């Protein structure tokens, strides 16, 4: 498992008093990062939500589509 490097988790409720919630997760990989290998990744998130004020929390999960991380600096160094 890879930790988020310069990651951010943002929660919002765009319509007050509604059940609609939005989560935004960003992950910025520094170009000089030796900890992150180039490749294909997906960010997964697990949590709980309350369907109503007096109801018990329920689990939910979500994930991004697969995305590719390229380390451009490594490609340039190898060609020099």
C-alpha positions as CSV (number, residue, x, y, z in Angstrom):
1,X,0.0,0.0,0.0
2,X,1.3,3.5,-0.9
3,X,0.7,6.5,1.3
4,X,-0.6,9.7,-0.1
5,X,2.2,12.1,-0.7
6,X,0.9,15.7,-0.7
7,X,-2.6,14.3,-0.7
8,X,-5.8,16.1,0.2
9,X,-9.2,14.9,1.3
10,X,-12.1,17.4,0.9
11,X,-15.7,16.7,1.9
12,X,-18.6,19.0,1.1
13,X,-22.4,19.0,1.1
14,X,-23.4,21.1,-2.0
15,X,-27.1,21.3,-1.1
16,X,-27.6,22.0,2.7
17,X,-29.9,19.7,4.6
18,X,-29.8,17.1,1.7
19,X,-28.3,13.7,1.8
20,X,-26.0,14.5,-1.1
21,X,-22.3,14.6,-0.1
22,X,-19.2,15.0,-2.3
23,X,-15.7,13.9,-1.6
24,X,-12.7,15.0,-3.6
25,X,-9.3,13.3,-3.1
26,X,-6.2,14.7,-4.8
27,X,-2.8,13.2,-4.9
28,X,0.2,15.2,-6.2
29,X,3.3,13.2,-6.9
30,X,6.5,15.3,-6.8
31,X,8.6,14.8,-9.9
32,X,11.7,14.0,-7.8
33,X,9.9,11.5,-5.6
34,X,11.9,8.3,-5.1
35,X,9.1,6.7,-3.1
36,X,6.6,6.4,-6.0
37,X,7.2,4.1,-8.9
38,X,5.8,4.9,-12.3
39,X,2.8,2.7,-13.0
40,X,-1.0,2.4,-12.9
41,X,-2.8,3.3,-9.7
42,X,-6.3,3.7,-8.2
43,X,-7.3,5.6,-5.1
44,X,-9.7,3.8,-2.8
45,X,-11.7,5.3,0.1
46,X,-13.7,3.6,2.8
47,X,-15.9,5.4,5.3
48,X,-19.3,5.6,7.0
49,X,-22.4,7.8,6.3
50,X,-25.6,8.4,8.2
51,X,-28.7,7.9,6.0
52,X,-30.8,10.1,8.5
53,X,-30.2,12.0,11.6
54,X,-31.4,9.3,14.0
55,X,-30.2,6.3,11.9
56,X,-27.1,4.2,12.5
57,X,-24.1,4.8,10.3
58,X,-23.6,2.6,7.3
59,X,-20.4,1.7,5.5
60,X,-19.6,2.9,2.0
61,X,-16.7,2.7,-0.3
62,X,-15.5,4.3,-3.5
63,X,-12.6,4.2,-5.9
64,X,-11.2,6.2,-8.8
65,X,-10.7,4.9,-12.3
66,X,-7.3,3.6,-13.0
67,X,-4.8,6.3,-13.8
68,X,-1.1,6.3,-14.8
69,X,1.8,8.0,-13.0
70,X,4.7,8.9,-15.2
71,X,7.9,10.2,-13.7
72,X,9.2,12.5,-16.4
73,X,12.5,13.3,-14.7
74,X,13.5,9.6,-14.8
75,X,12.8,9.5,-18.5
76,X,14.9,12.5,-19.2
77,X,17.8,11.4,-17.0
78,X,17.9,8.0,-18.7
79,X,18.2,9.6,-22.2
80,X,21.1,11.9,-21.2
